[in-house]
Amino acid sequence: MKQLGLSIPLFIKKPKVTRRQKFLEEMEQVISWADWTNRIAPHYPVAGSGRKPFALEAMLRIHLMQQ
């Protein structure tokens, strides 16, 4: 195996951080999800005879991303 030079880490491609990823990381730091989901849970629909509803936390995150 060849020895790697010092400049090799400069040429390794890192994945680009998208605006969505930045926003989600900021939301993780700012919002306490447990508090929000506990407040919304009594008003969120429960599974009945129809299709199961999406997870509450997922729907909350989607709603905040849309806003």
N, CA, C and O atoms as a CHARMM CRD file, in Angstrom:
* protein
*
  268
    1    1 MET  N      0.85300  -1.17800   0.00000 PROA 1      0.00000
    2    1 MET  CA     0.00000   0.00000   0.00000 PROA 1      0.00000
    3    1 MET  C      0.89600   1.23700   0.00000 PROA 1      0.00000
    4    1 MET  O      1.92700   1.27500   0.67200 PROA 1      0.00000
    5    2 LYS  N      0.48700   2.23500  -0.75800 PROA 2      0.00000
    6    2 LYS  CA     1.26400   3.46100  -0.84400 PROA 2      0.00000
    7    2 LYS  C      0.99700   4.33100   0.37500 PROA 2      0.00000
    8    2 LYS  O     -0.06700   4.27300   0.99100 PROA 2      0.00000
    9    3 GLN  N      1.97900   5.12200   0.69200 PROA 3      0.00000
   10    3 GLN  CA     1.83800   6.04900   1.81000 PROA 3      0.00000
   11    3 GLN  C      1.01000   7.24600   1.35800 PROA 3      0.00000
   12    3 GLN  O      1.19600   7.76900   0.25900 PROA 3      0.00000
   13    4 LEU  N      0.09900   7.66700   2.21900 PROA 4      0.00000
   14    4 LEU  CA    -0.74600   8.80600   1.89200 PROA 4      0.00000
   15    4 LEU  C     -0.01800  10.09500   2.23400 PROA 4      0.00000
   16    4 LEU  O      0.65800  10.17800   3.26000 PROA 4      0.00000
   17    5 GLY  N     -0.15300  11.09000   1.38800 PROA 5      0.00000
   18    5 GLY  CA     0.46700  12.37900   1.63200 PROA 5      0.00000
   19    5 GLY  C     -0.37100  13.22900   2.57900 PROA 5      0.00000
   20    5 GLY  O     -1.48700  12.86000   2.94600 PROA 5      0.00000
   21    6 LEU  N      0.18300  14.36100   2.96100 PROA 6      0.00000
   22    6 LEU  CA    -0.53000  15.24900   3.87000 PROA 6      0.00000
   23    6 LEU  C     -1.69400  15.96900   3.19900 PROA 6      0.00000
   24    6 LEU  O     -2.61000  16.43100   3.88000 PROA 6      0.00000
   25    7 SER  N     -1.66800  16.06800   1.87300 PROA 7      0.00000
   26    7 SER  CA    -2.72100  16.79300   1.18600 PROA 7      0.00000
   27    7 SER  C     -3.93000  15.91800   0.85400 PROA 7      0.00000
   28    7 SER  O     -4.94000  16.43700   0.37900 PROA 7      0.00000
   29    8 ILE  N     -3.85600  14.62800   1.08600 PROA 8      0.00000
   30    8 ILE  CA    -4.95500  13.71600   0.74800 PROA 8      0.00000
   31    8 ILE  C     -6.25600  14.10000   1.45400 PROA 8      0.00000
   32    8 ILE  O     -7.29800  14.07600   0.80000 PROA 8      0.00000
   33    9 PRO  N     -6.26900  14.45400   2.75100 PROA 9      0.00000
   34    9 PRO  CA    -7.54200  14.81100   3.38000 PROA 9      0.00000
   35    9 PRO  C     -8.21900  16.02200   2.73600 PROA 9      0.00000
   36    9 PRO  O     -9.43300  16.18500   2.86200 PROA 9      0.00000
   37   10 LEU  N     -7.46300  16.86200   2.05800 PROA 10     0.00000
   38   10 LEU  CA    -8.04800  18.02400   1.39900 PROA 10     0.00000
   39   10 LEU  C     -8.86200  17.62900   0.17600 PROA 10     0.00000
   40   10 LEU  O     -9.76700  18.36000  -0.22600 PROA 10     0.00000
   41   11 PHE  N     -8.55000  16.48000  -0.42200 PROA 11     0.00000
   42   11 PHE  CA    -9.20500  16.06500  -1.64700 PROA 11     0.00000
   43   11 PHE  C    -10.32200  15.05100  -1.41400 PROA 11     0.00000
   44   11 PHE  O    -11.03700  14.69900  -2.35200 PROA 11     0.00000
   45   12 ILE  N    -10.47900  14.58400  -0.19400 PROA 12     0.00000
   46   12 ILE  CA   -11.56300  13.65200   0.10100 PROA 12     0.00000
   47   12 ILE  C    -12.86200  14.44400   0.13600 PROA 12     0.00000
   48   12 ILE  O    -12.97300  15.44500   0.84400 PROA 12     0.00000
   49   13 LYS  N    -13.83300  13.99100  -0.62600 PROA 13     0.00000
   50   13 LYS  CA   -15.09800  14.71400  -0.72200 PROA 13     0.00000
   51   13 LYS  C    -15.96100  14.42500   0.49800 PROA 13     0.00000
   52   13 LYS  O    -16.18300  13.27300   0.86900 PROA 13     0.00000
   53   14 LYS  N    -16.43400  15.48900   1.10200 PROA 14     0.00000
   54   14 LYS  CA   -17.35500  15.37300   2.22700 PROA 14     0.00000
   55   14 LYS  C    -18.74900  15.67300   1.69900 PROA 14     0.00000
   56   14 LYS  O    -18.90600  16.50900   0.80900 PROA 14     0.00000
   57   15 PRO  N    -19.76200  15.00300   2.23800 PROA 15     0.00000
   58   15 PRO  CA   -21.11300  15.31300   1.75200 PROA 15     0.00000
   59   15 PRO  C    -21.50400  16.73700   2.11500 PROA 15     0.00000
   60   15 PRO  O    -21.21000  17.22400   3.20700 PROA 15     0.00000
   61   16 LYS  N    -22.16600  17.38600   1.18300 PROA 16     0.00000
   62   16 LYS  CA   -22.59600  18.76400   1.38700 PROA 16     0.00000
   63   16 LYS  C    -23.74700  18.79900   2.39400 PROA 16     0.00000
   64   16 LYS  O    -24.67800  17.99800   2.30900 PROA 16     0.00000
   65   17 VAL  N    -23.67900  19.71600   3.33000 PROA 17     0.00000
   66   17 VAL  CA   -24.74600  19.87000   4.31700 PROA 17     0.00000
   67   17 VAL  C    -25.81900  20.75400   3.69100 PROA 17     0.00000
   68   17 VAL  O    -25.56600  21.90300   3.33100 PROA 17     0.00000
   69   18 THR  N    -27.02000  20.19500   3.57000 PROA 18     0.00000
   70   18 THR  CA   -28.10800  20.92200   2.94200 PROA 18     0.00000
   71   18 THR  C    -28.77200  21.86500   3.94000 PROA 18     0.00000
   72   18 THR  O    -28.55500  21.77700   5.14800 PROA 18     0.00000
   73   19 ARG  N    -29.59000  22.77100   3.39800 PROA 19     0.00000
   74   19 ARG  CA   -30.31900  23.70100   4.27500 PROA 19     0.00000
   75   19 ARG  C    -31.27100  22.94100   5.18700 PROA 19     0.00000
   76   19 ARG  O    -31.45600  23.30900   6.34700 PROA 19     0.00000
   77   20 ARG  N    -31.87200  21.88500   4.66300 PROA 20     0.00000
   78   20 ARG  CA   -32.79500  21.08400   5.45600 PROA 20     0.00000
   79   20 ARG  C    -32.06300  20.44100   6.63800 PROA 20     0.00000
   80   20 ARG  O    -32.57500  20.43800   7.75800 PROA 20     0.00000
   81   21 GLN  N    -30.87600  19.90200   6.39400 PROA 21     0.00000
   82   21 GLN  CA   -30.10100  19.29400   7.47100 PROA 21     0.00000
   83   21 GLN  C    -29.70800  20.32600   8.52400 PROA 21     0.00000
   84   21 GLN  O    -29.77300  20.05300   9.72300 PROA 21     0.00000
   85   22 LYS  N    -29.30300  21.50500   8.07600 PROA 22     0.00000
   86   22 LYS  CA   -28.95600  22.56900   9.02500 PROA 22     0.00000
   87   22 LYS  C    -30.16200  22.94300   9.87400 PROA 22     0.00000
   88   22 LYS  O    -30.05400  23.10400  11.08900 PROA 22     0.00000
   89   23 PHE  N    -31.32800  23.08100   9.21000 PROA 23     0.00000
   90   23 PHE  CA   -32.53900  23.44900   9.92100 PROA 23     0.00000
   91   23 PHE  C    -32.91200  22.39000  10.94600 PROA 23     0.00000
   92   23 PHE  O    -33.26700  22.72500  12.07600 PROA 23     0.00000
   93   24 LEU  N    -32.83800  21.11600  10.57300 PROA 24     0.00000
   94   24 LEU  CA   -33.17000  20.03400  11.49800 PROA 24     0.00000
   95   24 LEU  C    -32.21200  19.99000  12.68800 PROA 24     0.00000
   96   24 LEU  O    -32.63000  19.71600  13.81300 PROA 24     0.00000
   97   25 GLU  N    -30.94500  20.25700  12.44300 PROA 25     0.00000
   98   25 GLU  CA   -29.97300  20.29100  13.54000 PROA 25     0.00000
   99   25 GLU  C    -30.27900  21.44200  14.50200 PROA 25     0.00000
  100   25 GLU  O    -30.17100  21.28700  15.71800 PROA 25     0.00000
  101   26 GLU  N    -30.65800  22.59100  13.94800 PROA 26     0.00000
  102   26 GLU  CA   -31.02100  23.72400  14.80400 PROA 26     0.00000
  103   26 GLU  C    -32.29300  23.42700  15.59300 PROA 26     0.00000
  104   26 GLU  O    -32.39500  23.78800  16.76600 PROA 26     0.00000
  105   27 MET  N    -33.26000  22.77300  14.95700 PROA 27     0.00000
  106   27 MET  CA   -34.49200  22.41100  15.66200 PROA 27     0.00000
  107   27 MET  C    -34.20900  21.45900  16.81800 PROA 27     0.00000
  108   27 MET  O    -34.82000  21.57600  17.88000 PROA 27     0.00000
  109   28 GLU  N    -33.29000  20.52100  16.62200 PROA 28     0.00000
  110   28 GLU  CA   -32.93000  19.58200  17.68600 PROA 28     0.00000
  111   28 GLU  C    -32.39100  20.31600  18.90800 PROA 28     0.00000
  112   28 GLU  O    -32.65000  19.91000  20.04100 PROA 28     0.00000
  113   29 GLN  N    -31.64700  21.38900  18.68400 PROA 29     0.00000
  114   29 GLN  CA   -31.04700  22.12900  19.78500 PROA 29     0.00000
  115   29 GLN  C    -32.05600  23.03400  20.48000 PROA 29     0.00000
  116   29 GLN  O    -31.96800  23.24100  21.69000 PROA 29     0.00000
  117   30 VAL  N    -33.00700  23.57200  19.73600 PROA 30     0.00000
  118   30 VAL  CA   -33.91600  24.58300  20.27100 PROA 30     0.00000
  119   30 VAL  C    -35.15700  23.97600  20.92300 PROA 30     0.00000
  120   30 VAL  O    -35.58500  24.42700  21.98500 PROA 30     0.00000
  121   31 ILE  N    -35.73300  22.95800  20.29100 PROA 31     0.00000
  122   31 ILE  CA   -37.04200  22.43900  20.71900 PROA 31     0.00000
  123   31 ILE  C    -36.86500  21.21600  21.61200 PROA 31     0.00000
  124   31 ILE  O    -36.09500  20.30600  21.30600 PROA 31     0.00000
  125   32 SER  N    -37.59800  21.21800  22.72300 PROA 32     0.00000
  126   32 SER  CA   -37.65200  20.01700  23.56200 PROA 32     0.00000
  127   32 SER  C    -38.84900  19.19700  23.08200 PROA 32     0.00000
  128   32 SER  O    -39.99400  19.51000  23.40800 PROA 32     0.00000
  129   33 TRP  N    -38.57900  18.15300  22.31200 PROA 33     0.00000
  130   33 TRP  CA   -39.62300  17.37800  21.65100 PROA 33     0.00000
  131   33 TRP  C    -40.55100  16.70300  22.64500 PROA 33     0.00000
  132   33 TRP  O    -41.75000  16.59100  22.38900 PROA 33     0.00000
  133   34 ALA  N    -40.02500  16.25600  23.76800 PROA 34     0.00000
  134   34 ALA  CA   -40.85600  15.56300  24.75200 PROA 34     0.00000
  135   34 ALA  C    -41.96300  16.48300  25.27500 PROA 34     0.00000
  136   34 ALA  O    -43.11000  16.05700  25.41100 PROA 34     0.00000
  137   35 ASP  N    -41.62500  17.73000  25.56500 PROA 35     0.00000
  138   35 ASP  CA   -42.63400  18.67000  26.05700 PROA 35     0.00000
  139   35 ASP  C    -43.71800  18.92800  25.01700 PROA 35     0.00000
  140   35 ASP  O    -44.90400  18.93600  25.34400 PROA 35     0.00000
  141   36 TRP  N    -43.31900  19.13600  23.78300 PROA 36     0.00000
  142   36 TRP  CA   -44.28300  19.42600  22.72000 PROA 36     0.00000
  143   36 TRP  C    -45.19300  18.23200  22.47200 PROA 36     0.00000
  144   36 TRP  O    -46.40900  18.39200  22.35700 PROA 36     0.00000
  145   37 THR  N    -44.61600  17.03700  22.38900 PROA 37     0.00000
  146   37 THR  CA   -45.44400  15.86200  22.10200 PROA 37     0.00000
  147   37 THR  C    -46.38300  15.55400  23.26200 PROA 37     0.00000
  148   37 THR  O    -47.50300  15.09600  23.03700 PROA 37     0.00000
  149   38 ASN  N    -45.95100  15.79600  24.49600 PROA 38     0.00000
  150   38 ASN  CA   -46.83300  15.57000  25.64800 PROA 38     0.00000
  151   38 ASN  C    -48.02100  16.52500  25.63000 PROA 38     0.00000
  152   38 ASN  O    -49.11800  16.14700  26.04300 PROA 38     0.00000
  153   39 ARG  N    -47.82500  17.74100  25.16600 PROA 39     0.00000
  154   39 ARG  CA   -48.92400  18.71200  25.09800 PROA 39     0.00000
  155   39 ARG  C    -49.90300  18.39200  23.96700 PROA 39     0.00000
  156   39 ARG  O    -51.10700  18.60800  24.10200 PROA 39     0.00000
  157   40 ILE  N    -49.38500  17.88100  22.86200 PROA 40     0.00000
  158   40 ILE  CA   -50.22300  17.63900  21.69700 PROA 40     0.00000
  159   40 ILE  C    -50.89900  16.26400  21.75800 PROA 40     0.00000
  160   40 ILE  O    -51.97800  16.09100  21.19000 PROA 40     0.00000
  161   41 ALA  N    -50.29900  15.30300  22.42300 PROA 41     0.00000
  162   41 ALA  CA   -50.77300  13.91400  22.42300 PROA 41     0.00000
  163   41 ALA  C    -52.25600  13.75500  22.76900 PROA 41     0.00000
  164   41 ALA  O    -52.92700  12.95500  22.11800 PROA 41     0.00000
  165   42 PRO  N    -52.80800  14.47400  23.76100 PROA 42     0.00000
  166   42 PRO  CA   -54.23200  14.27700  24.04900 PROA 42     0.00000
  167   42 PRO  C    -55.16100  14.67300  22.89000 PROA 42     0.00000
  168   42 PRO  O    -56.29100  14.18900  22.81700 PROA 42     0.00000
  169   43 HSD  N    -54.70100  15.54000  21.99400 PROA 43     0.00000
  170   43 HSD  CA   -55.52500  16.02400  20.88600 PROA 43     0.00000
  171   43 HSD  C    -55.24400  15.29700  19.57600 PROA 43     0.00000
  172   43 HSD  O    -55.94800  15.49900  18.58700 PROA 43     0.00000
  173   44 TYR  N    -54.21800  14.45200  19.56900 PROA 44     0.00000
  174   44 TYR  CA   -53.81800  13.75400  18.34900 PROA 44     0.00000
  175   44 TYR  C    -54.67900  12.50500  18.18300 PROA 44     0.00000
  176   44 TYR  O    -54.96000  11.82200  19.16800 PROA 44     0.00000
  177   45 PRO  N    -55.10600  12.18900  16.94800 PROA 45     0.00000
  178   45 PRO  CA   -55.99200  11.03500  16.75500 PROA 45     0.00000
  179   45 PRO  C    -55.30700   9.70900  17.09500 PROA 45     0.00000
  180   45 PRO  O    -54.10500   9.54200  16.89000 PROA 45     0.00000
  181   46 VAL  N    -56.09900   8.77700  17.61800 PROA 46     0.00000
  182   46 VAL  CA   -55.59500   7.43700  17.92000 PROA 46     0.00000
  183   46 VAL  C    -56.04900   6.48400  16.81800 PROA 46     0.00000
  184   46 VAL  O    -56.96900   6.79200  16.06000 PROA 46     0.00000
  185   47 ALA  N    -55.40200   5.33400  16.73800 PROA 47     0.00000
  186   47 ALA  CA   -55.73400   4.35500  15.70400 PROA 47     0.00000
  187   47 ALA  C    -57.12300   3.78600  15.96100 PROA 47     0.00000
  188   47 ALA  O    -57.45300   3.39300  17.08000 PROA 47     0.00000
  189   48 GLY  N    -57.91700   3.75100  14.92000 PROA 48     0.00000
  190   48 GLY  CA   -59.25800   3.18700  15.00900 PROA 48     0.00000
  191   48 GLY  C    -59.38900   2.04800  14.01600 PROA 48     0.00000
  192   48 GLY  O    -58.48700   1.22100  13.88300 PROA 48     0.00000
  193   49 SER  N    -60.50300   2.00900  13.32900 PROA 49     0.00000
  194   49 SER  CA   -60.72800   0.93800  12.35900 PROA 49     0.00000
  195   49 SER  C    -60.11000   1.26100  10.99900 PROA 49     0.00000
  196   49 SER  O    -60.03900   0.39200  10.13000 PROA 49     0.00000
  197   50 GLY  N    -59.67100   2.48300  10.81300 PROA 50     0.00000
  198   50 GLY  CA   -59.09900   2.89000   9.52800 PROA 50     0.00000
  199   50 GLY  C    -57.58500   2.78400   9.51700 PROA 50     0.00000
  200   50 GLY  O    -56.98800   1.97700  10.23000 PROA 50     0.00000
  201   51 ARG  N    -57.00000   3.59900   8.71000 PROA 51     0.00000
  202   51 ARG  CA   -55.54600   3.62600   8.57400 PROA 51     0.00000
  203   51 ARG  C    -54.90800   4.19400   9.83400 PROA 51     0.00000
  204   51 ARG  O    -55.44300   5.12100  10.44300 PROA 51     0.00000
  205   52 LYS  N    -53.75100   3.63100  10.22800 PROA 52     0.00000
  206   52 LYS  CA   -53.05500   4.12500  11.41400 PROA 52     0.00000
  207   52 LYS  C    -52.49700   5.52200  11.14300 PROA 52     0.00000
  208   52 LYS  O    -51.96100   5.77500  10.06400 PROA 52     0.00000
  209   53 PRO  N    -52.62000   6.43100  12.11200 PROA 53     0.00000
  210   53 PRO  CA   -52.05000   7.77100  11.90800 PROA 53     0.00000
  211   53 PRO  C    -50.52400   7.72700  11.97800 PROA 53     0.00000
  212   53 PRO  O    -49.93700   6.81700  12.56400 PROA 53     0.00000
  213   54 PHE  N    -49.90800   8.72000  11.37400 PROA 54     0.00000
  214   54 PHE  CA   -48.45900   8.83100  11.43600 PROA 54     0.00000
  215   54 PHE  C    -48.02500   9.12500  12.86400 PROA 54     0.00000
  216   54 PHE  O    -48.82700   9.56500  13.68700 PROA 54     0.00000
  217   55 ALA  N    -46.76900   8.88500  13.14900 PROA 55     0.00000
  218   55 ALA  CA   -46.23200   9.16300  14.48100 PROA 55     0.00000
  219   55 ALA  C    -46.34000  10.66000  14.77000 PROA 55     0.00000
  220   55 ALA  O    -46.10900  11.49500  13.89500 PROA 55     0.00000
  221   56 LEU  N    -46.68800  10.97500  15.98600 PROA 56     0.00000
  222   56 LEU  CA   -46.91600  12.36500  16.37500 PROA 56     0.00000
  223   56 LEU  C    -45.66900  13.21400  16.18200 PROA 56     0.00000
  224   56 LEU  O    -45.74700  14.31100  15.62800 PROA 56     0.00000
  225   57 GLU  N    -44.52900  12.72500  16.63000 PROA 57     0.00000
  226   57 GLU  CA   -43.31000  13.51900  16.52700 PROA 57     0.00000
  227   57 GLU  C    -42.92700  13.75500  15.07200 PROA 57     0.00000
  228   57 GLU  O    -42.45600  14.83900  14.72700 PROA 57     0.00000
  229   58 ALA  N    -43.12000  12.76600  14.22300 PROA 58     0.00000
  230   58 ALA  CA   -42.81500  12.93300  12.79500 PROA 58     0.00000
  231   58 ALA  C    -43.71900  13.99000  12.17300 PROA 58     0.00000
  232   58 ALA  O    -43.25600  14.83200  11.40300 PROA 58     0.00000
  233   59 MET  N    -45.00300  13.94900  12.50400 PROA 59     0.00000
  234   59 MET  CA   -45.93000  14.94200  11.95600 PROA 59     0.00000
  235   59 MET  C    -45.60300  16.34300  12.46200 PROA 59     0.00000
  236   59 MET  O    -45.71200  17.31300  11.71100 PROA 59     0.00000
  237   60 LEU  N    -45.20500  16.45800  13.71800 PROA 60     0.00000
  238   60 LEU  CA   -44.83900  17.74800  14.26900 PROA 60     0.00000
  239   60 LEU  C    -43.61200  18.31900  13.56000 PROA 60     0.00000
  240   60 LEU  O    -43.57300  19.50500  13.23300 PROA 60     0.00000
  241   61 ARG  N    -42.62100  17.47900  13.32800 PROA 61     0.00000
  242   61 ARG  CA   -41.41600  17.93700  12.62600 PROA 61     0.00000
  243   61 ARG  C    -41.75100  18.36400  11.19200 PROA 61     0.00000
  244   61 ARG  O    -41.25200  19.38200  10.71200 PROA 61     0.00000
  245   62 ILE  N    -42.59300  17.58700  10.51800 PROA 62     0.00000
  246   62 ILE  CA   -42.99400  17.94200   9.16200 PROA 62     0.00000
  247   62 ILE  C    -43.71900  19.27700   9.14200 PROA 62     0.00000
  248   62 ILE  O    -43.44700  20.12500   8.29200 PROA 62     0.00000
  249   63 HSD  N    -44.63000  19.46300  10.06700 PROA 63     0.00000
  250   63 HSD  CA   -45.37700  20.71600  10.12500 PROA 63     0.00000
  251   63 HSD  C    -44.44300  21.90600  10.34200 PROA 63     0.00000
  252   63 HSD  O    -44.59600  22.93900   9.68900 PROA 63     0.00000
  253   64 LEU  N    -43.48200  21.77000  11.24800 PROA 64     0.00000
  254   64 LEU  CA   -42.56300  22.86700  11.49700 PROA 64     0.00000
  255   64 LEU  C    -41.66500  23.14200  10.29900 PROA 64     0.00000
  256   64 LEU  O    -41.32500  24.29400  10.02600 PROA 64     0.00000
  257   65 MET  N    -41.28000  22.08900   9.58100 PROA 65     0.00000
  258   65 MET  CA   -40.46100  22.29900   8.38600 PROA 65     0.00000
  259   65 MET  C    -41.25700  23.03800   7.31300 PROA 65     0.00000
  260   65 MET  O    -40.69700  23.86100   6.58800 PROA 65     0.00000
  261   66 GLN  N    -42.55200  22.75600   7.20300 PROA 66     0.00000
  262   66 GLN  CA   -43.36800  23.42900   6.20200 PROA 66     0.00000
  263   66 GLN  C    -43.56000  24.89500   6.52400 PROA 66     0.00000
  264   66 GLN  O    -43.68200  25.72000   5.61900 PROA 66     0.00000
  265   67 GLN  N    -43.58900  25.22800   7.79800 PROA 67     0.00000
  266   67 GLN  CA   -43.78900  26.61400   8.19300 PROA 67     0.00000
  267   67 GLN  C    -42.49600  27.38000   8.00400 PROA 67     0.00000
  268   67 GLN  O    -42.44200  28.57800   8.28000 PROA 67     0.00000
